[in-house]
Amino acid sequence: MTQQYVQHLLDFIDKSPSPWHTVDSIEKAIQTFGFTQLDESSKWQLQAGGRYYVVRDDSSIILFVIGNRVPAESGFRIVGAHTDSPGFRIRPNGATVSDGMARLGVEIYGGPILATFTDRDLSLAGRISFFDSGKKLSHRLVRFDKPILRLPNLAIHMNRGVNEDGLKLHKQNELPLLFAQLASEQLPKPYFLELLAQVAGIDAAQLLSWDLAVYDTQKGAFWGANQEFYADSQIDNLASCHAALQALLDKTVLESAQRTLVCAFFDHEEIGSESHIGAGGSFLTDVLQRIDMATATEREDHARALAQSFLISADMAHAYQPNFPAAYDADHRVYVNQGPVIKSNANRRYSSESVSIARFIQWCEEVGVPHQRYSHRSDLPCGSTIGPIASAKLGIRGVDVGCPMWAMHSVRESAGVLDHEYMIRVLKRFFSD
Ligand code: CO
């Protein structure tokens, strides 16, 4: 049963090779649940009990269910997560050739573990903009299904120190991805544009611009003697998006929502959230304000709604890896398959504080979900999430939680099977509170 939740997650990740695809997968997943898409440039007519979603720039999405009690009387219950993962993005004039070998230049997006991208069956996914046949500007998702890219390692015979010094890759010179062997008369850029146009189903001449992410074509898998673990790319943070979505789409949650429930999934977390679609932008504030405008009777209702709201920032946590005990604070080891992790940081890299932590513990206990506490080593810089950003912007209380996982920001991350179901269960409880 718990394996089914993870299998469903692995299928979701497979359909979501880029943040633009993730939002598309979410839109497809909610199709039969009666959600109406709202356009930010149109007038909104919201009904009590109504289910809605808003997409901003194709890679951030906010879903909400209007509760039976207006927000001014009951507040918002918000789960936030991010749609992006660290990796590579293709440069605009990236295609080059030398010695007949065509390569694609990349920029590093966020903080991936670069070495994990070597020797993988990589490919490309993202979106393109083009002129359609009537010269109208159009946009479309694109995905190469086959592996078309690779970053082959240097043989150990040419890099004798690799096992002692670690694999170091020069970010400018050593990351371009190999993608084709060209004849002398073939030029790399038109060759690449032709490929891209072909997979998009248009002529290369129509193509104007693109956002392309590199992804690993290997599908997710269960592993471990009892298949108690799973591995895939983008577990950080598609596992949290998936858990929040599953909780929201629960029949009882949807049908008996008292408070207004919100899932806010943002792009650009891995690069600091400062964009018009990121958690540091106006997206969530704008949406909550408009929900309040549609349901309020007094000017102070928006402030009243926020004062009663709660944010769960769901993002993955660092599970204990027994080969590296020194990397962890000895008193804050968290283990896979032992429940959601509550993350604390005195310098507010996480939004959690004692009151919000206590609330989360209460919700866990009410549904029999174990929980663990994490605090990062003081001599290592701590990561952050959308939690403190969104909580500060809205002026609402928040808690940072997430399932424990190994190898965060590797192209092949892994985690425990039980934790995913635990997280769905506690988020369901949060939404029914
Ligand atoms: Co993350």
Residues whose N, C-alpha, C, O or C-beta is under 5 A from the ligand:
A	BS01	CO	D236 N237 D315 M316
